[in-house]
Amino acid sequence: MNSIKYIFITVVFFLFSKDIEAQNKKIDSLKIELEKHKTNDTIRVNLLYDIAFSSFQKDMNSTELYLEKAEELSNMLNYTKGKAKVLYLKGILENIKSNYAKSLIFFNRSLKHYESIKDQKGIANIYTAFGITHFDQSQYNESLKAYKKALETYEGLGYKRELITILINIANVYSETGEYNKAISNYKRALKLSKAINDEDGAAYVHLNLGVVYTVQGNYPLAIDHYNKALDYYQKVDNTLSITNTLNNLGNVYNSLKKYNKALEYYKQSLSFSLKIENKNQIAINNSSIGDIYLRKKEYLTSLQYYRMSLETSQEINNLKQTSICFHRIGRVNLSLNKPLIARENFVKAKNISEKTNNQYILSECLLGIGETYSFEKQYQKALPFIEKGKEIAEELELLEAQKKASELLFKIYKNTRQYKKAFENHQQYKIFNDSIFNKENIEKIVQLEYEYKYKNELESAEKRELTLTKTVKTTSQNLAKSQRDLLLGVIAFLITTLLLAAIIFFLKLRNEKSKTQNIVIEQKLLRSQMTPHFIFNSLSVLQGMILNKEEKKSVSYLSKFSKLLRIILENSRDKTVLLSQELKAVRNYLALQTLESKSCKYTVTVEDIIDEALFKISPMLIQPFAENAIEHAFTDQQEEKIIDIHLSYLNNDLICKISDNGIGIDAVKKNKNQDKKSLSTTITSERLEMLSKDFKMRGSVMVEDRKKYNEKGTVVTLIIPYILQKP
């Protein structure tokens, strides 16, 4: 299975310095203050602790030295808060080493000290630490409870920096359990707060985890962009643990893109950093990731070696999630080695752990793996329930890779059981999820499957007709001696049947040619509707007026815009598809010309950040006719400011364009006379979208509504535009 592990990065506590230079300056400043302050009092304890805390990301030896001194002085002075802080940092150090049981012991001891002095901030810090430690052990319910306690306290205290950390960690829990909407909501809230207080550290964590969400959803360009933003910051501040996490996630993306050498490079860099800081959790993850690469390269024994190292470490630190991943991957290797029984045993172990930890992502892969082992053994009826359940979970979580694998397995099963219709449907789904939708191999498969499914019934019908005809001829031959009349009737029946079959074939061919002709007519109608003579005449009239009024600069500018628009339209009309950026350029030029002489008419064209205009290709001039309708018909006798808004969004794999105005509304327009142009544009575009839907194999539609149903003024046109998404 061409799947990836996704690792949502837990924020490591908080209060880290924003860059390495500032961190060094802070440590130097604290050491100077410590040198000046010779008295053994609580101030000296706090200075020792602050130096230890500021150093632990870079210099573990210095951290342990200053922490030991802080502990000795706190015990000597019986300084409760000092004891609590020392135990808290000890817990952090054990957590970094993946010694979770020992880490929790230190945190619990620290919590008792903070509670005894009613230090609310200290208590909240401990609950944050509890949440992180439980999260690392895949104990998501316990983690969420601890985070929410910390969140409530930080909100009450008004601590924005700590609040950002908790929001990110809560989002991580939701991400791990597949509740992506809740996760994204918390990430966005954290990012907003980070920007408000200029917190680069918090923003970097959000970028990192948003990268993970996009990776899971298969949006790899956006994932890489977010990872690189996070990596730039972590390298700047020399945050080794976060660099380790980010490098591993970048490796996951390139693994999914089948750029295995580049992925292996990232994984090995990440492994080197994780060994440096002795982080067993990351060591296990990177060994498993490297095993994935060798599995892709079909070097199965090497792959198995890395998976077993990862499994051993994961079980040692009780990381249930990584343990389940290792069992799943070992199952995949054994399946590749034609050992379905051993593979199934490992898939079942991974499935049981995933159900226990409520990790729906891995559960989906395990169910598909179990189904694949049964399919390998040709036990198709046993395979189907597992594959269908795995596919159901993948669809709920929008896991593209898992959905693609499920469709591929179902296609093979239905094909082998001669259920060609279901096989054809699943192969269509498979090719949608496949990055190389139009490659030669897939086209050949589709053609073959279409033949098997579409013409199977026709072949059976032809065989029946042939059998019937044979029986007729046989009966006629047997009765030949009885009557010459019967023979003649038999010959006539044969000729009529032949003529009928020929007529049917001719009719089918004629209908096909008629359909092609209709498509050409619609294309021509669309081209003619792209730029009305009325608009060209008005534009030339406006230009003539400017020249007569000797407005030279204005007329030159207007002529330049008009010529650019005509050139774009002519260029676009030659191609079946154009870049979205080119289409929007034509729309903007058109609106600029139409509103140039009218200060009371304004327009906006907005595109959501998730849409890369250079990657989407659409059929040209679908938007402009509706912008033209708004200008010509929406603002009859309207004195107030006229507004046209064009907004493009991307939701559930649909490219949606909304053209809205604040005019009189479509219901009022319909009452007026001579409005054939608008209905014609809608009809032509609707027909065109129907054609494009079939060509692009995705949804396309147009809907015109009066905004009064939303207690607003004007008309809104909603276009769902079929598109081709290019590789970046």
N, C-alpha and C positions, 0 to 999 in steps of 0.2 A: 504494500500500500504506500502510495506516495504522500504520506502524511507527515506532519511536523509535531513536535512537542511544543507546547506554548508555556512560557514561564512568566507569570506575572510577578514583577519585582517588588518585594516588600521593602518599604522605606525603612532604612536602618536608623530607627529612633528619631533623631532630629538635632537641631541646633548646630549643624556642621557649618564651618566657615564657608563663605561664598567663593573663595579662590585660595590657591595655595600661598600666594604672596601675603594675603591678609592673615591667613592662618599662621604663617611663620612670624609675622610681626606681632600677632597676639601672644604667641608662645614666648617670644623674646621679651615682650613687655611684662608678662607675668613673671618670668624669671628675674627680671630687674627688681620688680616689686618684692619678690620673695627674698632676694639678697638684702634688700633694705630692711625688711621686716624680720627681725631676729627673735621676737617674742613668741613663745610657744602658746598661742591662743587660737581661738576659733578662726580668726582672720588668716592665720598661717595654714590651718587645715584647708580652708576654702581655696587658697592659692595653690597648695599642693594638688588638690583634686582637679582644679581647673587646668593645670598644666598636664595632668594625666589624661583628662578627657580630651583636651585639644590635640594630644599627641597620638592617640591610639590608632588613628587611620594611617599613620606614616611610620611611627617608631614604637613598636611594641615593647622593646626593652625599657625605654624611657617611661612609657606608661606604667609598667609594672613597678619600676623603681619609685616613682612619685606616689603611686597609689598605695604602696606598702608604707611609706612615710606618713601619708594622710591617715591611714588606718591606725597606725601606732599612736599618733597624736590624738586622734578622736577618742580612742579607748582610754588614753591617759587622762583626758579632760572630761570623759563621759559626755561627749558632745553628740547628742542623738541624731541631729540632722547630718552631721559629718559621717556617722556610721551608716546612715541610710544611703547617702550618696555613694560611699565606697562600695557597698553591697550591690547597688544598682549597676555601677560600672563593671563590677566583677561578673554580674549576670550577662551584661552585653558581651564581654570578652569570651565567655563560655558559649554564648549563642553563635558568635562568629565562627567558633571552632566546631559548631554543630553538636555540642554537648548539652542537649536540651534539658535533660533531667536535672543536671547540676545547675544550669542556668535558672530554672524555675525555683530551685531551692534558694538561691541568692535573692531573686526578686521577691519571694514571699517574706524572707527575713527583712528586706528593705521596706516592704509595705507595712509591716508591723511598726517599724520605727516611725514612718511618716504618719501613720494613723494615730500613734501615741501623742504626736505634737500637732495633729490636725493640719498638716501641710497639704492643702488641696492640689497644688501644682505637682508636688512629689507623688501624691497618690495617683493622679492622672497619668504621670509618666510611667508608673509601674503597670497600670492597666494597659497602656500602649505596649509595653514590653511583653506582658502576658499575651496580648493579641498576636504579636509578631511570632512569638515562640510557638503558640498553638497553630498558627498558620503554616509555619515551617514543617509541622508534623501532620499537615492535612486535616487538622481538627477545626473545621471551618465554623461550626456552630459556636464552639467555645471562643474562637477568635473574634467572631462578630459581636458576641456579648461583651467581651472585654473592651473592644474598640468603642462600642456605643456608650459605655460608662465613661471612658476617657473623653469622648466627644461632648457629652453633656457637661462635664466639668470645665473643659476648655472654653466652650461657648459661654458659660457662666462667668468665667474669669476674663473673657475677651482676649484670649491669647491667639492671635491670627496665625502665627507661624506654626504653632503646634496643631492648630485646627486644620491647616492644610495637610499636614502629615497624616492625621487620622482619616480625613476624607479620602486621601489616596489609598490608605490601607483598607478602608471599608470597600472601596471600589475594587481593590484586588480580590477580596473575598467573593464579591458578586461575580467578578470575571471568572474566577476558578470554578464557580458553581453554575456558570452558563447564563447568569442573569445580566446580560450585556446592557440592557437599557438602564438598569439601576447603576451599573458600573460607570457607564458613560456620563450619567447625570452627576455622580460624585466627582469624576475626573474633571468635568467642566467647571464645577463649583470650585474645586481646588485650584484650577488654572486661573480662574477669575480672581481669586484671592491672592494668588502668587503675583500676578501682574499688578494688583492694587498696592501691594507692599514692596514691589520690586524684588521679589524673592526668586532668584535664578535657580536656586537649589530645588525648590518646590516645583517650579515650571519644568525643570529637567526630568524629574520623576514622572510628571504627567506625560511629557512627550514619550518617555520610555514605555509607559504602560499603554498609552494610546497606540503606540507601534505594535504592541502585542495584540491588541484588539483587532487592528487592521490585518495583522498576519493571520489570525484565526479566520477572519472573514475573507481571506484571499486577496485583499487589496494591497499587493506587495509594494508598488511604488510609494504609496502613502506611508506604509510601514517603514520602509528604508529611510524616508525623509525624516520621520519622527525619531528613529533610532540615531541617525547621524546628528541631529540637533542635541540629543541627550549626550552622545559620546563626546562631542566637542566640549561641552561643559565639564564632564567628568575628567577628561584629559587635562583640561585647564586647571582644575583644582586637585588633580592627582588622587581621585577617589578610587582606590584599587578595586574594592568590592563591586562598585557600580560599573566600572569599566569591564570587569569580568562578566557581569550579567548582560550588559549591552552587546558585547562581542558575541556571546553565545546566541542571543536573539538575532543578530545580524546573520550569523551562520545558519540559523533556522530558515530565514527568508531565502537565502541563496540555495539552500538545500531544496526548498520547494520549487525554486526556479530551475532546478536541475543543473546549477552551476556548482558542481560538486567540489572541484579543486578550490574554488574561492571559499566555499562553505567550510571545507576542512582547514583552510588557513585561519579563518576566524575562530573555529573551535579550538585549535591548538594554541592560539594566543590566549583564549579564555582559560584553558586548562593550565597554562603556565602561570597566569595570575592567581588562579584559585589554589594551586600548590604553594605559591609564595606566601599566601595569607592563611594556609592550612584550613580552608573552608571545605569541609567534607561534602557538604550539600552540593556545592558547585563542582567539586571534583567528580561526584557521581553523575551529575547532569552532563558534564562535558565528555566523560567516557562514553556515556550512552549516545551522545550526539555524534561522536567520532565513529562509534559502531554503526550508526545510521548510514554514514557515508560509505563505509566499506560494504554494507548491505546493498546499497544502490549500485556499487561497482561489482557486485556479485563475488566479492572476496569473503565468503561466508565464514570461514574459520577465524579469520582476523576479526570480523564483525562480532562473532560469538564471544571471543576473548574479551573485547571491550565491554560488551553487555554484562558479562559475568562479573567483571571488576566493578561496574556500576551497581549491579544488584547487591554484591557483598557490602559495599559502602552504604547503600541505601538502607539495607536491613540493619546495619550496625547503628545508624543514627535514627532509625524508626521513621524514615521518610516514606510514608505509605504511597504517596502519589508517584514518586520516582520508582518505587518498588513495582508498582503496577505497570509503569511504562516499560521497565526492564523485562518483566514476564511477557508483556505483549510483543516486544521486539524479538525476544528469544523464540517466541512462537512463530514469528514471521520468518526467521532464519530457518527453522526446522521445516516450515512449509515449503520454503525455497529448495530445501534439501530432500523434498519428497518424503517427509516424515509427518504425515497429517495427524497421527495419534499423539505424538510428542508435542506437536504444535498446539493441538487442541487443549492438552493438559495445561500448557502455559497460558493460553488465552483465557481459560476458565479461571485460573488463579488471578489473573489481571482483572477479569470481570468482577469477581467477588470483592476484591479490594476497592474497585471503582464504585460499586454499589454501596459499600460501607462508608466511603468518604464522600459520596454523592458527586463524584466527578463525572459529569455527563459526557464530556468530550471523549475521555479515554474509554468510557463504557460503550460509546457508539463504535469506536474502533474495535474493541474486543468482540462485540456481537458480530460485526462484519467478519472478523477473523475466524470465529467459530463457524459461521455460515460458510466461509470459503473452504474450510477443511472438509465439511460435509460435501460441498460441491465438487471438491477435488476427488472425493471417493464416489462421486456420482449419486450420492444420496440426496437428491434434489428436494424432496419433500421435507427432510430434516433441516436442510439449509435455509429454506425460504423464511420460516418464522424469525430466525436470528437476523437475517439480512434485512427483512422488512422493519423489524424493531430498531435496528441500527440506523436505517435510513430515516425512520420517523424522528429519532433523537437528533440526527444531523440536520434535518429540515427545521426543527424547532430552534436549534442553535445557529442556523445559517452557516453550517460548516461545509464549504464548497468541496474540499478534497474528499471528505467522507461521503457526501452525496454523489460525487463522481464515481467513487469506488463502488458504492451500492448499486448505482445504475449499471455499471459495467458487469457486476456479478449477476444481477437480475437479467440483463440482456443475454448472457451466456446460458443461464439456466433455462430461460424461456425458449431460446433458440434450440437448445439440445432436446427440449421436450416438445418441439414443433408448435409452440404457441407463438406464431409469427407476429401477430398483432401486438402482443405485450412486449415481445422482443424488440420490435420496431420502435415502440413508444419509449422504452428504456434506453435504446441506443441514441434516440434523439436527445433525451435528457443528458446522457453521458457526453455527447459532443458539445452541448451547451456549456458544461462545466470544464471541458477541456480547453486549455489555452490555445491549442492549434486546431481551431474549429474547422478550418478550410484546408487542412493538409490532404495530400493525395490519398493517404492510407484511409482516412475517415470517409472521404468521398466514395472510394471504392466499396467500403463496407455498407454505406448508406444505399448506394445503387443496388448492390446485391440484395440487401434486405428489402428494399422497396419492390424489387422483382419478386422475391419470395412471397411477400405479403399481398401486394396489390394485385398481382396477376395469378395468384394461386386459385382464387375463386373463378377467374375467367377461364383458366385452364380446365378446371373441373366442369364448368358449364359447357365448354367446347367438347369435352369428352362425352358429356351426357347427350349433347346434340348429335355428335358423331354416332353414338350408340343408337339413338333413336332413328337416325337416318339409315343406318345399316339394317336395323330391323325392318324399316319400311321397304327398302330395296329387296330384302330377303323375302318378305311377304309377297311383294309384287312378282318376284321371280317364281315363287311357288304357285301363284295363281295365274301365271302366264298362259298356261294351256287352257284355262277356264274362259278367258275373255281377252280379246285384243283391246277392248275398251278399258279394262282394268290396267293393262300395260301402259296405255296412253295416259291414263290418269296418274299412274305412278311417275312417268317421265315428267308430266306437268308439275306434279307436287315437288319433285326433285329440283326442277328449274326454278319454281317459285321460292323454295327454301334457299337456293343459291342466291337468287336475286335479293331476297330479304337480308341475308348475311352481308352481301355486298353493299346494300343500302345502309345497313347499320354501320359498317366500317366507314363508308363515305360520310355519313352523318357525324360520326365521332371526329373524323379529320376536319370536317367543315367547322364544327364547334370549336375545335382547338385553334384553327386559323382565325375564327371570329373573336376568340378571347385575346389572341395576340393583337388583332386589329384594334380591339377595344382599348387595350393597354396603350397602344400608340396614340389613339385619339385622346385619351386622358392625359398623356404626357404633353401633347400639343396644347390642350386646353390649359394645363398648368402653366406652360411656358407663356401663353398669351395672357394669362391672368397675373403674371409676375409684375408687369409694368403696363398699366392702362394707358391708352392714348390720351385720356383726360389728364393724367398726371404729367405726361411729356408736354402736352400743349400748354398747361398751366406753367410748368417750369420754364419753357421757352418764352412765355408771355412775361413772366416775372423778370427774366433776364433782359428781355427787350426793354421793359420799363426802366430797369437800372441803367441800361446804356443810354436811353433817351434822357434820363435825369442826370447823366454824366457822373454816375456813381462808379467810377472806374475800379477802385480797389474792391468794392463790394461785388461788382459784377464779375471781376476776375476770380474772386474767391468762390462765388456761386457757380461759375462755369467749371472751375476745377473740381468742386464737390460733385456737380452733376455728371461730368465726364468720368470721374472715378466710379460713381455708382453704376453708370451704364456699362463700363468695362467689367466691373465685378459681376454684374448680372449676365453679360454675354459669356464671360469665362465660366461662371457656374452652370449656365444652361447647357454647356457642352458635356458636362460630367454628370453621371448618375448620382454620385455622392461627393460632398465637399467637407472640408474641416468645419467644425462648429465655429471656430474663430472666424473663418471666412464668411460664413453665413451671418454671424452677428455683426461683422464689419459692414456688410451690405445693409442690414437693418438700421444700424446707427447712422450711416450715410443718408439713407432715405429719410429717417426722422429729422435729421439735421436740416435737410433741404426743406422739408415740409413745415418746419417750425421756425425757419430763419426769419421770416417776415412777421411772425406773430409772437410778441413777447408774452402774451397771456397763455400760450400753449407750451407746456414743458413735458419732457419725457425722461424716463430712466430705463436703463438696461442693466440688470444685475444678474450675476452668475454666482451660485454658491461655491465656497472654497473647495468643496470636495470634487467639483467638476474641473477637469483639465481640458480646456478648449482645444488643445493641440492633439488630444488622443481620440476624441469623438468625431466620427464622420456621419453625416446625415444627408438626406436628399435635399437639394437646394430649394430656397424660396418657399418654405412652408410657413414662415412666420410673417413675412412682409404683407401678404394680402390682408391679414387681419389688422395689422397696424394701419394699413391704408383705409380699411373700413371704418376704423375708429375715427380717423382724421376727417373722412368725408361725411360720415353720418351721425357720429355720436354727439356732436356739440352744436346742434341746430339752435341758433339764436341764443347761445349761452354766453353770458357776459363775464361770469366768474372765471377764475383760473382753470385752464383745461390741462388735465394731467393724463398722460399715457404711461403705464408702467409695464415693462416686460421683465418677467422673473423666471429664471431657469433653475430647477432643482433636480436632485437625483435621489430617488426613493424606491427601495425594493426592486432595484435593477431597472426602473423606469426613468427615462429622461423626460421631465415634465416642464412644459413652457406655459406660463399663464400671461395672457395679454389683457390688462384691465384698464378701463377708463372711468372717469367720473362724469360721463355725459348723461343723455336722457334715458338710456337703458334700451335693451333690445325689444322689450314689449312696446315701447313708444315708437321705436323705429318701424316695427312691423305695421303699425297703423298708417304710417305715411305711404305715399305712392312712390312708384319708380324706384323700388329698392331691390330690383332683380340682381344687381351686381353683388350685393352682399350674400344673398342666398346662393348665387352661383359659386362664389369663392368657397363658401362652406361645403357645398356639394362636391366641387372638384377636389378640394383638400381631403374630404372624407373618403372619396373614391381612391385618391392617391395613397392615403394612409392604409387603406385596406389592401392595396397592391403591395405596399412596402412591408406590411405585416407578414405577408406570405413570403416575400423575397428574403427578408431579414430574419424570419421565424421568431418574431417577438411582437408584443402588443403595440397597437397604434390606434389612436382615436382622436376625435375632436368633439368638444361639448361647449355650447354657447349658452350662458345663463344671464338673466337679469339680476344685478346685485341687490335689488330691493328685497329679495328673499333672505339676504343676510343683513337687512336693515342698513344697507349702504346704497350709494347712488352710482348708476352707470351699468356697464356690461363687463363680464369677464369671460374670456375664451380660454379653455383648458385644452392644450395639445399634449398628447402622449406620443412622443416621436420615436419611431424605430431608429436604431443606430448601429454602427459598427465600432467596437472599441479596439483601437490599435494598441500594440505593445509599445511601452515607452522606449 
